[in-house]
Amino acid sequence: MSQDTFISTKPCKNQKRHMDTISWNDFEKIDIRAGTITEVNDFPKARKPAYKLVIDFGNELGIKMSSAQITALYTKEELLNRQVIAVVNFPPKQISDFTSECLVLGVYDENKDVILLQTGKPVTNGMKIG
């Protein structure tokens, strides 16, 4: 190893990171599923730019609606028929005149825009993430 190489598994001194831990039972309460977006509509009444999504989660869960602030990186055409990952057991949330029934998951980039999580290969709608 050269003198310039430094490997550490410890957090940096000035790095402040606090994370609450959860139990395995807590994690098992979160129902995360794969679904396919079947309809995408503009959501002009949302405070921040968003789409209204209709997502098919298969026979067991059926169709759920979601509001998603993903307009910066995705067009409606790119989203149609795309498989996404979502939390499906949150209580419905009223957003303006729309009821969001699930939370589509993504990663925030350096600009705070959302990059959607998705499966590496196509899966059956409704498959559980674990």
N, C-alpha and C positions, 0 to 999 in steps of 0.2 A: 504494500500500500504506500502511495507517495505521501509526502509530508502535507500536501494540500488536501488530502482526503480525510474527512472526519465523519464518522457515523455515530449517531446517538439515538437511543430509544427514549431518552428523557425529554420532556417538554422544555422549551427555552424558558429562561428565567422570567423574561418580560411577557411571556405568553399567558394570558389570563383565560382559563377555560374552566367553566363550571358546568357540569352536566349531572342532572338528577338521574339516578339509576332506577330501573324498574325491575320487577320480578318477572320470571318466566310466565307466571299467571297473568300479569298485566299485559305482556305481549300477546298472549293467546286471546285476549279480549278484543284485539284489533283485527277486524275482518278485512283483509286486503285481497282484492280479486283482479283478474284480468278481464277486460271488456273491450268491445269494438265500438268506436264512434260511428253512429249511423246517420247523424244529422248535426249540422253546425249552423248556428245563426248568430248574427250580430246581437249585441246586448247594449244598445245605446243608453239605457237607463242606469247602467252600472256606474259607480263613482270612478273607478279606474277601468281602462279599456279591457273588455272581456268578451268571451263568446259564451253562448248558451249551447251546451252539448247534450245530445241524446246518446246514451251509451247502452249497448246490449250486453248484459251480464249472463246470458244463457237462460235455460229453463228454470233453474232454481230461484234466481233473483229477478229475472226479467229485465225490463227497461228502467233505467234511472237517469235523472237529469242532473247536470252539474254546470255551475258557472265557473269558468276558468280564465284567469288573467294570463293568457298565453299569446296574445295578439302580436307581440313584438317579434317573435321568432317563427310563428306558424300562420299560414294562410288557411282559410276555410277548406280550400281544395286539398291541402296537405294533410289536414286532420281527418277528412272523410275516409272511413274504412280503416283507420289506424287503430291498432291495439294499444291500450293504455293500462296503467295500473292505478287502482283507486281504493281508498278506504270506503267501504260500503255500509258501515254500521254507525255512522254519526247520526244524530237526530237531524231531520230536515232543517235547513237554514233559509229564512226568508231574506232575499236580496232584492230590494225594490219590489217589482211585481212578479218575481220569479222565485220558485222554491228549489233550492239546490239540495239534492238527496245523497250526494257522495262527494268525496274529495279526490280529485285527480292528482297524482303525485308527480313531482319533478324535482330537479336540482336547480338551485339558484346559481346563475353564473355571476361573474364579477360585476355585471351591470344590474343585478337583481332581477334579471329576466329568467323565466322558467324553461328549463329543458326537460321535456317529458321523460319519465321512466317508461321503459317498455321491455318486453321479453326478448331474449336473444333469438328465439324461433317462434313461429305462430303457435298458439295454444288454443284450446277450446275455451270459449267465453264462459266466465264464471269460475275458472280454475283458481284455487286458493293459493296465495303467496305465503311462504313460510320460511 
